[in-house]
């Protein structure tokens, strides 16, 4: 569950004043982790790109996902120098999607942009990315990279995750997800209604609208630092996509169980009839053990799958938070309240 419901307002980005001036607000949400050398450059480039079109204003929400380096000092300084920047310090590391969801609660723009902190997202192509949304052709626009700069292992993981999304979420096989995207405000408002501690933003987007398009562009090479998306984090994200938005895996387990039960009945009849017709036939020990091990493995897989669903239900019923905010720096346009309807409170010291 989110750590708080955000209700109040303060005067760093006056939305009404911006609209009265005939301008629109773009909220940039940046999940940050071990990027003290690059996140400031990303924020500077955002300012430069938005300045190209004076009828747009910007709001930047940088979320420190409990980074062990000096990242917090960097985004805190940005928030101090620029009233349009809000720095949020999370008490625990929840992963990219949880950090993005946290930032969404503070984003009050007409358009919300997800962008990474490592300069790999081509910020200079922002207006190309936003074009389908600005013209009303789409509600969500996502960058599509024909050639990704990540390792082969990560490319393989992305392909597997994409195939799962095609099957479970009914995603168009030609639609690709990436870390650089823009959505209309109503999509963000729908996304933040999600209360469970296992957010999968691609699934939430597809659940909110079917008007999602890709814009092709080239992904940049990483100039500073290294990637931090480990195998464990990738697998956890894959499990979120696999279990959070569909019961198809459970139906698959039911189907497999039915098929193997049917095959088992056939094998019983075959074995009995074969023995009656030819009493000298010896029943093979190895073949019998192979069948038992295979069926036993399938049963354990199905039980494990059901257990994964039950475990996630248990954790959700325990009101585990999606994120916990330690401190907020800068005057956030959407200020947190003292708690939410789930009775969760957190230490919100504003600086």
Steps between C-alpha positions, in 0.01 A plus 500: 500500500620856450640655810255788499224668306624831360245777523643840589656760268786741521628771269804366321317425174172688476297288260214746467739787426676293234171418330387864518818591312398256227776256589492131587701319767723199439590296809823300475532206740857375544571182702854543633753245620881535510495783244658790684715576196222497239166601650595868514587488129162340425321778688701769316412346165132488593511875568670568166254288300186641664632855447476437123122536526404794724134395523606203715620503861675219685484327836768248600452234768827319575451193722804369686442124525715470814822543302826433692700777328471881526201511267273652765731800539487561125122498462457687828723777362298503177179537700650785703610692190192434284147524649370282216705205628388271782740248652348200679711274721362147541585310819534164324597380155183381330611497138441718197127446465429577867710818474313606187167437667613714794590783262163471328327596825684834484466560125230752420582574137278476196753246371721267704836385365694202638871541440810328638783660697790364292478718182414198284153632425525740200358807673563708187229292327239596760277688257504211254394270783223736607365568150244213492369604843490873423310440176248267664614190310592315821468512878842342560810529284805280561848519350592197290868420459581288191849443640534480878833576665451252784666159528383188316378354828278803562380493140399137551320592824320785325389262223364251754322775692353633175373155400336456841334842470367406154339188642381617841405862431381467142771744387554555130815308410629803308469726807820526702550641848798708606606734781419818304127568469233769529135472598200724534400601849189282518718189449718604795191563712383148422842346570527647851174331598694174510549408867694172502875486577592340164460771235570418137458827313481351151202293612343800673533707182338232286226459760427874479493550121546315173626808317870430550755561223874475441733769367827369360824662613853400586594418857812678622808327629550519876757776558533476878474203736368151438158337496358384832208286384615165636367157408304494828328831424428393144350172620288680762366733232427203276306333783299820545403492134431126523269506802372852563260561212375164376370163618621332180790327681249336735289393204816364339564293813143370489535411133831320557352308792201392290722388211730296722208342685353396163836361385530313829165328446607400149827358632314295763277340235797446271708334771219270615397394149861452394564276802186294437589444135863416574561379858874468436545877451711647779397839626799732462622654823685786328204602285271490803735719704535744209125542479468541878778760513355695209149505640634579849698792361195638323296470819766688699511770233124545517502508880783754494305718258190487719720572803640811329148634454403416859818661635438821312142509624627453856753783469237728345257428782775597746497850345866488397587846362596568141753752630596677821604865482765615744525864397386738228716789386353795315145622496309217340193599304311212661572474871448182703241473770551348844391154395261316273185298525707190573639650819854531368717781626849599402757757598452790258748772597495769236809713442 
